[in-house]
Amino acid sequence: MRFHDRVSVTIEDHVAHVLLDRADKMNALDDAMFEGLVAAGHHLHEQRGVRAAVISGAGRAFCAGIDLSSLGNRSRWEGENTLVIRTHGNCNRPQQAAMVWRKLPMPVIAAVHGVAFGGGLQVASGPDIRIVHPDTRMAVMESKWGLVPDMAGFALWRGNVRDDVLRELIYTHREFRGEEALSLGFATHVDADPLGRAMALAHEIAGKSPTAVRSSKSLCNRVPELSTDQVLMAESLAQQELMYSRNQTEAVASGMEKRAPEFVDP
């Protein structure tokens, strides 16, 4: 299925593959790409059988960032299009293009190659996990154009990237690559075949209890905003709901019987 002629989604064996498909422009972010990313994310939210997703870019790059030609139209950022209007819950449209992957109930893995600059780096930061090619060029690019990162980057990098390191990278738009991205907190793993490793990990996750995995993602998303007391209660409430549920008992039974589990999707 294609969305706004920019993004395709295929689903097989409970795993979705989201492909940024504007290879001739290194998957740069224009209006149609923003719309395609948001629409693809919302489509996956309604897919009951999807247990994990992978997002990658076609051609030579994951995403080169904002299509600079789109910055020339001043009117697109004014009036009803002003960025301060919340069009998607707590986000505007560009923020939702990155944040939608964190909002999805199932885990999402980014397979990043080529370049991930500016908004492209923020889209890659929305997923739960990032597998990055060692030669991938990455940068928090916005200050080069007299802007600030505004596609949910500050929210998504919080907790992953040390504050002083993030400040340096924002102020200077210094470029870094795979191994340094790993040490800085922008990458989870570095691999010469990021898409292959991401798909393998997605299928591994898809083989686990989907209710437990979704509950774990929900907890991971909520923990930064909760007090210790609230975290402890949230754990208990989630566990109480899972205990002796259909998928939980199947996880135990299949493990004891050394067979593949047969889970039902929530």
FINUVO-148053 format. One record per atom (N, C-alpha, C): residue in three letters; x, y, z. Coordinates in steps of 0.001 Angstrom, whole numbers, padded with zeros to 6 digits, always signed. Last residue first. Layout:
residues N
ALAXYZ ...
***
This chain:
residues 266
PRO-003946-008506+019992 PRO-004877-007665+020746 PRO-005686-006758+019823 ASP-003734-011770+018571 ASP-003381-010349+018530 ASP-004413-009501+019245 VAL-002669-014772+020165 VAL-003755-014000+019536 VAL-003365-012533+019614 PHE-000088-017206+019533 PHE-000623-016046+020212 PHE-001809-015465+019448 GLU+001269-019987+019884 GLU+000158-019554+019037 GLU-000556-018416+019756 PRO+004783-020842+019907 PRO+003547-020357+020537 PRO+002510-019958+019489 ALA+006352-023888+019071 ALA+006110-022502+018699 ALA+004802-022027+019336 ARG+007501-025861+021893 ARG+006853-025689+020595 ARG+006677-024202+020320 LYS+008069-026914+024524 LYS+009100-026747+023486 LYS+008499-026723+022075 GLU+006393-026917+026631 GLU+006202-028001+025662 GLU+007180-027922+024491 MET+007158-024639+027978 MET+007270-025924+028672 MET+007213-027090+027688 GLY+006523-022738+026028 GLY+007886-022883+026523 GLY+008105-024228+027184 SER+003792-023060+025781 SER+004640-023343+024618 SER+006095-023499+025029 ALA+002967-022285+028389 ALA+002704-023630+027879 ALA+003625-023973+026716 VAL+003788-019569+028549 VAL+004310-020566+029492 VAL+004162-021973+028917 ALA+002332-018464+026440 ALA+003787-018303+026483 ALA+004410-019345+027405 GLU-000269-019079+027226 GLU+000277-019727+026030 GLU+001800-019607+026000 THR-000563-017368+029384 THR-000579-018810+029643 THR-000038-019584+028436 GLN-000437-014965+027949 GLN+000543-015260+028995 GLN+000580-016758+029296 ASN-002600-014999+026215 ASN-001245-015037+025663 ASN-000203-015367+026721 ARG-004782-015013+028085 ARG-004650-016040+027054 ARG-003206-016126+026548 SER-003610-014235+031448 SER-004327-013928+030212 SER-004037-015019+029181 TYR-002169-014566+033747 TYR-003174-015581+033433 TYR-004050-015221+032232 MET-001324-011187+033759 MET-001241-012457+034474 MET-002450-013350+034184 LEU-001893-008713+032614 LEU-001316-009775+031796 LEU-001409-011149+032460 GLU-002898-007157+034688 GLU-003720-007354+033505 GLU-003208-008519+032660 GLN-000775-007150+036455 GLN-002045-007725+036895 GLN-002936-008029+035699 GLN+001124-005750+034982 GLN+001337-007167+035264 GLN+000042-007860+035673 ALA+000008-003181+034967 ALA+000252-003884+033710 ALA+000390-005381+033937 LEU-000024-002625+037718 LEU-001276-002651+036968 LEU-001109-003416+035650 SER+002720-002687+038311 SER+001806-003634+038957 SER+000501-003754+038183 GLU+003739-000569+036775 GLU+004222-001936+036596 GLU+003208-002949+037116 ALA+002327+001550+037971 ALA+002094+001229+036563 ALA+002569-000180+036228 MET+003449+001578+040535 MET+002041+001228+040364 MET+001738+000835+038924 LEU+006067+002333+039892 LEU+005828+001072+040597 LEU+004376+000622+040451 VAL+005571+004847+038733 VAL+006173+003772+037945 VAL+005884+002423+038587 GLN+004607+006269+040939 GLN+003725+006031+039803 GLN+004257+004920+038906 ASP+006893+006365+042540 ASP+005674+005715+043044 ASP+004733+005369+041895 THR+008596+007853+040876 THR+008929+006473+041240 THR+007691+005732+041713 SER+006577+009654+038439 SER+007380+009561+039657 SER+007689+008098+039943 LEU+006766+009850+034844 LEU+006148+009406+036097 LEU+007127+009485+037265 GLU+007888+010294+032398 GLU+006996+011335+032910 GLU+006418+011004+034280 PRO+009373+008033+031703 PRO+010067+009316+031914 PRO+009201+010402+032539 VAL+007313+005943+031457 VAL+008203+006035+032623 VAL+008872+007398+032786 ARG+005918+005743+029045 ARG+005351+006529+030138 ARG+006333+006815+031266 ASN+007325+004115+027290 ASN+006952+005461+026869 ASN+006544+006343+028043 CYS+007530+001745+028773 CYS+008748+002465+028389 CYS+008439+003910+027998 LEU+004782+001044+028866 LEU+005503+001395+030087 LEU+006767+002194+029772 SER+004342+000502+026133 SER+003569+001542+026814 SER+004263+001996+028090 LYS+006074-001656+025795 LYS+006325-000395+025082 LYS+005577+000754+025739 SER+004796-003542+027448 SER+006151-003098+027771 SER+006479-001785+027063 SER+002416-003907+026045 SER+002371-003365+027399 SER+003737-002837+027823 ARG+003434-005040+023714 ARG+002748-003749+023660 ARG+002677-003106+025043 VAL+004470-007437+024788 VAL+005355-006486+024121 VAL+004716-005104+024063 ALA+002152-008669+025793 ALA+003249-008327+026700 ALA+004162-007282+026081 THR+000688-008986+023419 THR+000128-008184+024513 THR+001215-007777+025495 PRO+002287-010644+021846 PRO+002063-009257+021430 PRO+001468-008389+022530 SER+004839-012700+022876 SER+003450-012348+023170 SER+003189-010898+022798 LYS+007091-013054+020017 LYS+006783-012958+021448 LYS+005307-012609+021647 GLY+007590-012864+017347 GLY+007363-014199+017890 GLY+007046-014216+019371 ALA+008230-010265+016859 ALA+006895-010715+016444 ALA+006575-012105+016957 ILE+010902-010234+017605 ILE+009917-009591+018479 ILE+008516-010085+018158 GLU+011938-011570+015340 GLU+012135-012124+016683 GLU+011106-011550+017655 HIS+011235-009788+013345 HIS+010603-011118+013356 HIS+010800-011805+014700 ALA+012887-007639+014096 ALA+011438-007468+014066 ALA+010720-008817+014103 LEU+015416-008772+013724 LEU+014990-008396+015072 LEU+013477-008227+015138 ALA+015366-009080+010936 ALA+015548-010249+011799 ALA+015076-009953+013220 MET+015104-006403+010155 MET+014028-007347+009860 MET+014137-008595+010728 ALA+017568-005387+011070 ALA+016311-004847+011591 ALA+015153-005806+011345 ARG+019388-006834+009538 ARG+019369-007021+010992 ARG+018075-006505+011598 GLY+018685-005894+006970 GLY+018622-007316+007298 GLY+018553-007551+008797 LEU+019178-003131+007286 LEU+017828-003606+007002 LEU+017688-005080+007342 PRO+021971-003017+007839 PRO+020991-002556+008820 PRO+019578-003064+008557 ASP+024605-004485+007464 ASP+023329-004755+006794 ASP+022203-004320+007734 ALA+026614-003708+009146 ALA+026841-003517+007716 ALA+025579-003784+006888 ASP+025607-001941+012070 ASP+025651-003191+011317 ASP+025819-002889+009835 VAL+025242-000898+015370 VAL+025860-000589+014079 VAL+026036-001906+013336 HIS+022444-000148+017487 HIS+023449-001087+016976 HIS+024014-000521+015681 THR+021318+002302+018220 THR+021247+001161+019140 THR+022309+000128+018787 ALA+022319+005727+017961 ALA+022161+004397+017364 ALA+022089+003351+018475 PHE+022669+007965+019494 PHE+021749+008073+018360 PHE+021491+006724+017689 GLY+024604+007879+021471 GLY+023240+007534+021843 GLY+022223+007660+020723 LEU+027316+008072+021046 LEU+026599+009280+021446 LEU+025169+008991+021892 SER+028074+005564+020189 SER+028621+006052+021453 SER+027875+007273+021958 LEU+026639+005464+017743 LEU+026402+004474+018798 LEU+026882+005001+020142 ALA+027828+007533+016359 ALA+026396+007610+016656 ALA+026026+006635+017767 GLU+030350+006444+016031 GLU+030192+007573+016945 GLU+028722+007756+017308 GLU+029675+004439+014190 GLU+030239+004068+015484 GLU+030122+005211+016492 GLY+028391+006109+011977 GLY+027828+004974+012686 GLY+028379+004697+014070 ARG+029241+009670+012299 ARG+028905+008434+011576 ARG+028573+007302+012537 PHE+028487+013223+012132 PHE+029073+012043+012761 PHE+028573+010803+012041 GLU+028864+016770+011715 GLU+028492+015466+011182 GLU+029188+014345+011958 ARG+027594+019516+013567 ARG+028734+018656+013230 ARG+028240+017278+012770 HIS+026017+021754+014179 HIS+025575+020813+013136 HIS+026733+019944+012641 THR+026493+023277+016445 THR+027522+023239+015403 THR+027096+022509+014139 TYR+024305+023107+018175 TYR+024903+024416+017913 TYR+025826+024410+016692 ILE+023799+020319+018222 ILE+022794+021257+017719 ILE+023444+022574+017313 LEU+026138+019325+019344 LEU+025751+018885+018010 LEU+024695+019803+017397 GLU+026125+020577+021888 GLU+027219+020795+020942 GLU+026793+020463+019517 ARG+023738+019510+022970 ARG+023885+020949+022756 ARG+024990+021252+021745 LEU+024387+016804+023140 LEU+023313+017234+022251 LEU+023425+018723+021953 VAL+026378+016948+025110 VAL+026705+016443+023771 VAL+025661+016910+022766 ASP+024918+017800+027302 ASP+025964+018677+026774 ASP+026397+018252+025371 ASP+023056+015585+027620 ASP+022613+016952+027372 ASP+023701+017827+026758 ARG+023375+012512+025875 ARG+023768+013357+027000 ARG+023514+014825+026663 VAL+020647+010805+024534 VAL+021839+011593+024229 VAL+022126+012521+025408 ASN+018446+009552+025739 ASN+019378+008785+024906 ASN+020716+009495+024744 GLY+017103+011448+027227 GLY+017320+010143+027834 GLY+018264+009258+027042 ARG+015867+012985+024376 ARG+015967+013061+025833 ARG+016086+011655+026419 TRP+015241+012565+021767 TRP+016639+012378+022161 TRP+016826+012408+023667 LEU+012509+013173+021665 LEU+012954+011815+021349 LEU+014392+011550+021791 ALA+012299+015896+022310 ALA+011578+014897+023111 ALA+012141+013496+022900 PHE+013904+017030+020329 PHE+014222+017271+021733 PHE+013539+016245+022639 GLY+012546+016130+017933 GLY+013883+015683+018293 GLY+014207+015867+019762 ALA+010152+016905+016884 ALA+010107+016073+018088 ALA+011475+015611+018551 MET+011133+018619+014891 MET+010317+017461+014537 MET+010352+016435+015658 ASP+012874+020702+015239 ASP+011476+020907+015661 ASP+010553+019775+015231 PRO+015951+022170+015777 PRO+015275+020879+015575 PRO+013842+020988+016092 VAL+015869+025551+014455 VAL+016093+024626+015567 VAL+015480+023274+015202 LEU+017660+027422+011870 LEU+016471+026854+012513 LEU+016866+026054+013745 GLY+019575+028155+010013 GLY+019032+029171+010906 GLY+017795+028729+011643 TRP+020639+026051+008708 TRP+019630+026809+007975 TRP+018977+027862+008861 LYS+022283+024987+010616 LYS+022893+025399+009339 LYS+021946+026285+008543 SER+020589+024071+012561 SER+021223+025382+012774 SER+021919+025883+011517 GLU+019752+021479+011643 GLU+018878+022649+011519 GLU+019577+023991+011682 MET+021054+019013+011779 MET+021450+019959+010732 MET+020789+021330+010818 VAL+022588+016778+013313 VAL+021472+017633+013718 VAL+021668+018932+012933 ALA+023612+014098+011197 ALA+023852+015430+011763 ALA+022531+016031+012210 MET+025359+011354+009688 MET+024258+011869+010486 MET+024623+013249+011021 ARG+026072+008854+007395 ARG+026374+010227+007800 ARG+025151+010815+008493 THR+026992+005495+007696 THR+025893+006458+007648 THR+026345+007819+008154 ASP+028831+003492+007890 ASP+029187+004648+007073 ASP+028076+005695+006984 PRO+027636+001459+009435 PRO+028806+002175+009967 PRO+029182+003424+009182 HIS+024061+001725+009627 HIS+025246+001298+008874 HIS+026457+002085+009363 VAL+022108+001094+012493 VAL+022750+002089+011633 VAL+023952+001484+010924 ILE+019082+000640+013925 ILE+020205-000129+013404 ILE+020842+000724+012309 ARG+017271+001719+016672 ARG+017911+002154+015440 ARG+019098+001254+015109 ILE+014065+001518+018262 ILE+015416+000975+018092 ILE+015955+001455+016752 ASP+011604+002797+018207 ASP+012138+002336+019492 ASP+013624+002029+019414 PRO+011390+005724+016016 PRO+011295+004307+016352 PRO+011955+003959+017682 GLY+012336+008483+015982 GLY+011015+008123+016471 GLY+010854+006651+016815 SER+014755+008809+014764 SER+014759+008775+016227 SER+013402+008417+016800 ALA+014255+009062+012093 ALA+014938+007847+012538 ALA+014923+007702+014048 VAL+013183+011638+012181 VAL+012321+010521+011798 VAL+012939+009201+012251 GLN+015574+012966+012863 GLN+014469+012961+013811 GLN+013445+011867+013473 LEU+017089+012601+010601 LEU+017583+012042+011857 LEU+016460+011978+012888 GLY+015495+014080+008844 GLY+015676+012643+008631 GLY+016191+011947+009870 GLY+015774+016676+009765 GLY+014494+015999+009954 GLY+014581+014507+009724 GLY+019191+016222+009819 GLY+018107+017095+010234 GLY+016826+016352+010526 PHE+019995+013291+007949 PHE+020295+014665+008329 PHE+019036+015367+008820 ALA+021266+010556+007265 ALA+020100+010893+008086 ALA+020402+012268+008671 VAL+022500+008658+004492 VAL+022478+009861+005308 VAL+021188+009916+006102 GLY+023234+005460+004455 GLY+023454+006621+003602 GLY+023588+007898+004396 HIS+020724+004045+006662 HIS+021918+003963+005817 HIS+022075+005275+005057 VAL+018940+002385+009148 VAL+019420+003688+008681 VAL+020714+003517+007882 ALA+016031+001161+010161 ALA+017238+000683+009480 ALA+017795+001871+008710 ALA+014217+001292+013166 ALA+014714+002032+012004 ALA+015975+001366+011477 ILE+011466-000421+014429 ILE+012925-000426+014299 ILE+013298+000353+013045 VAL+008897-000413+016833 VAL+009326-000007+015494 VAL+010850+000092+015499 PRO+006435-002292+018673 PRO+007790-001775+018500 PRO+008101-001472+017042 MET+002970-001113+018732 MET+003975-002153+018500 MET+005364-001533+018370 PRO+001496+001234+019007 PRO+001503+000273+020111 PRO+002547-000827+019963 LEU+002985+004398+018151 LEU+002396+003123+017744 LEU+002466+002116+018880 LYS+004492+006521+019084 LYS+003112+006405+019558 LYS+002477+005066+019187 ARG+006829+006375+017687 ARG+006885+006141+019135 ARG+005487+005916+019703 TRP+005858+007032+015200 TRP+006455+005705+015377 TRP+006611+005366+016859 VAL+005004+009671+015461 VAL+003992+008629+015260 VAL+004556+007236+015491 MET+007142+011410+015557 MET+006616+010906+016821 MET+005618+009764+016648 ALA+007630+012110+012868 ALA+008650+011403+013643 ALA+008048+010726+014866 ALA+005251+013208+012026 ALA+005975+012349+011087 ALA+007082+011569+011779 GLN+004554+014940+014075 GLN+003884+013646+014016 GLN+004589+012683+013075 GLN+006093+017167+013391 GLN+006417+016410+014606 GLN+005792+015022+014565 PRO+004736+018004+011041 PRO+006128+017540+010979 PRO+006544+016746+012217 ARG+002077+018590+012237 ARG+002289+017532+011244 ARG+003753+017094+011139 ASN+002300+018904+015863 ASN+001940+019393+014544 ASN+002312+018312+013525 CYS+001033+017023+018722 CYS+002027+017337+017688 CYS+001436+018163+016553 ASN-000772+015891+020433 ASN+000190+016833+021013 ASN+001210+017334+020003 GLY-003021+015461+017931 GLY-002861+015264+019371 GLY-001940+016316+019958 HIS-002216+016980+015419 HIS-002221+015529+015642 HIS-001986+015264+017125 THR-002103+019723+015362 THR-002984+019066+014392 THR-003125+017567+014623 ARG-001682+022482+017121 ARG-001569+021031+017310 ARG-002581+020332+016408 ILE+000011+025294+015976 ILE-001287+024617+016046 ILE-001057+023111+016132 VAL+002542+026206+015518 VAL+002114+026109+016918 VAL+000744+025448+017058 LEU+003040+026476+012822 LEU+003526+025275+013495 LEU+003027+025138+014924 THR+000387+027486+010692 THR+001408+027806+011681 THR+001770+026569+012499 ASN-001615+027147+008854 ASN-000472+026224+008778 ASN+000607+026512+009815 GLU-003428+029146+009048 GLU-003857+027833+009527 GLU-002720+026822+009518 GLY-000809+031435+009068 GLY-002252+031247+009176 GLY-002611+029903+009762 GLU+002194+029888+007654 GLU+001424+030971+008264 GLU-000049+030599+008358 TRP+003721+028242+006146 TRP+003969+028213+007586 TRP+003145+029258+008335 ARG+003165+028718+003527 ARG+002829+027372+004040 ARG+003061+027254+005538 SER+004128+031195+002904 SER+002715+031096+003275 SER+002362+029743+003870 ARG+006751+030859+002042 ARG+006505+031374+003381 ARG+005062+031140+003842 ASN+008451+028713+000400 ASN+007043+029131+000381 ASN+006639+029580+001781 GLY+011014+027778+000796 GLY+010849+029023+000068 GLY+009437+029561+000072 LEU+011125+025311+001902 LEU+011309+026446+002806 LEU+011049+027779+002112 SER+011008+023496-000124 SER+009773+023721+000630 SER+009892+024891+001587 SER+013559+023247-001026 SER+012628+024001-001866 SER+011339+024312-001120 LEU+014785+021535+000748 LEU+014995+022975+000917 LEU+014049+023813+000060 ASP+013387+019032+002403 ASP+013542+019455+001019 ASP+013607+020988+001034 ILE+015012+017963+005358 ILE+014007+018805+004721 ILE+014377+019084+003268 GLY+016705+014778+005005 GLY+016176+015904+005757 GLY+015208+016726+004930 ALA+017458+012512+003664 ALA+018395+013642+003631 ALA+017896+014857+004394 CYS+017140+009286+004838 CYS+016414+010533+004596 CYS+017383+011700+004722 PHE+018654+006976+003945 PHE+017444+006878+004764 PHE+016589+008113+004532 ALA+019890+006551+000582 ALA+019816+007222+001878 ALA+018565+006840+002635 ARG+019866+005512-001982 ARG+021157+005769-001367 ARG+021080+006292+000058 GLY+016891+003511-002031 GLY+018004+004145-002713 GLY+019220+004358-001834 ALA+014535+004028+000645 ALA+014911+003471-000652 ALA+016129+004204-001208 GLY+014796+003515+004172 GLY+014743+004397+003028 GLY+015183+003705+001763 SER+012622+002059+006724 SER+013898+002225+006020 SER+013700+003174+004847 ILE+011251+000558+009555 ILE+011195+001698+008650 ILE+012574+001910+008044 VAL+009409-002203+010697 VAL+010723-001695+010309 VAL+010507-000527+009364 ALA+007435-003432+013431 ALA+007571-002729+012153 ALA+009013-002289+011964 ALA+005383-005964+014945 ALA+006618-005176+014896 ALA+006687-004538+013524 ARG+002847-006971+014701 ARG+003497-007081+016015 ARG+004823-006348+016095 VAL-000219-006673+013204 VAL+001174-006230+013118 VAL+001775-006214+014519 GLY-002929-007272+013344 GLY-001980-008370+013312 GLY-000521-007966+013230 ARG-004365-004846+013296 ARG-004396-005691+014487 ARG-003295-006738+014509 GLN-003765-001762+012349 GLN-003517-003127+011860 GLN-003348-004072+013043 GLU-003938+000855+013079 GLU-005205+000124+012975 GLU-005016-001334+012556 HIS-001385+001806+012935 HIS-002044+001826+014249 HIS-003311+000985+014244 LEU-000828+001830+010244 LEU-000318+000723+011061 LEU-000994+000662+012417 HIS-002097+004274+009551 HIS-002559+003006+008983 HIS-002090+001830+009842 HIS-000488+006091+010877 HIS-001879+005941+011319 HIS-002472+004638+010769 GLY+001890+005759+009377 GLY+001853+005474+010805 GLY+000441+005249+011311 ALA+000987+006607+006859 ALA+001475+005235+007036 ALA+001449+004845+008513 ALA+000357+009296+007397 ALA-000698+008370+006971 ALA-000273+006920+007159 VAL+002920+010302+008042 VAL+001839+010345+009028 VAL+000745+009335+008670 LEU+004264+009829+005608 LEU+004746+009243+006867 LEU+003637+009199+007901 GLY+002712+011358+003788 GLY+002860+009920+003633 GLY+003311+009236+004907 GLU+003010+013977+004711 GLU+001675+013367+004701 GLU+001772+011848+004609 PHE+005792+014260+004312 PHE+005204+014416+005650 PHE+003850+013717+005718 MET+005823+013882+001535 MET+006508+012927+002402 MET+005996+013029+003833 ALA+004377+016107+000637 ALA+003845+014773+000377 ALA+004517+013724+001258 ASP+006068+018222+001459 ASP+004707+018088+002005 ASP+004164+016676+001827 ASP+009294+016599+001875 ASP+008435+017642+001342 ASP+007037+017419+001897 LEU+012279+015429+002799 LEU+010968+015682+003377 LEU+010299+016872+002705 ALA+014033+013068+000726 ALA+013909+014359+001404 ALA+012456+014632+001771 ASN+014983+010710-000416 ASN+013864+010650+000519 ASN+013699+011926+001340 MET+016732+011387-002404 MET+017285+010853-001149 MET+016254+010922-000024 LYS+015345+011851-004682 LYS+015625+013015-003837 LYS+016176+012592-002473 ASP+014998+009349-005729 ASP+015654+010344-006587 ASP+016005+011609-005819 ALA+013531+007942-003785 ALA+014967+007705-003913 ALA+015669+008770-004726 ARG+011285+007873-002061 ARG+011569+009025-002929 ARG+013066+009036-003214 ASP+010059+006206-000018 ASP+010275+005799-001403 ASP+010326+007006-002334 LEU+010423+004653+002961 LEU+010456+005995+002374 LEU+010907+005818+000937 LEU+008593+001914+003940 LEU+009689+002329+003067 LEU+009481+003766+002611 VAL+007937-000310+006437 VAL+007609+001040+005989 VAL+008803+001561+005197 HIS+006836-003440+006906 HIS+008005-002725+006391 HIS+007524-001401+005812 ALA+005600-005366+009626 ALA+005379-004347+008609 ALA+006707-003735+008186 VAL+004959-008675+010510 VAL+005961-007607+010485 VAL+005644-006662+009331 HIS+003304-010895+010338 HIS+003130-009995+011496 HIS+004143-008860+011559 ASP+003947-011906+007768 ASP+004278-012646+008996 ASP+004323-011728+010215 GLU+004001-008750+006273 GLU+004178-010190+006082 GLU+004598-010816+007400 ILE+003170-005805+004636 ILE+003029-006570+005877 ILE+003126-008054+005558 THR+004322-002655+003473 THR+004016-004055+003207 THR+004015-004798+004535 VAL+003926+000613+002479 VAL+003851-000283+003632 VAL+003496-001674+003138 SER+005628+003515+001217 SER+004906+002261+001014 SER+004950+001424+002288 VAL+005529+006935+000449 VAL+005789+005917+001469 VAL+004977+004675+001145 ARG+004822+008558-001672 ARG+006108+008772-001031 ARG+006508+007624-000102 ASP+002228+008764-002594 ASP+003292+008463-003569 ASP+004688+008667-002981 HIS+000491+008808-000451 HIS+000911+010080-001045 HIS+002123+009919-001970 PHE+001278+005588+000213 PHE+000679+006755+000833 PHE+001315+008014+000247 ARG+000515+002242-000839 ARG+001295+003471-000927 ARG+000523+004651-000337 MET+000838-001185+000000 MET+000000+000000+000000 MET+000885+001252+000000 
***
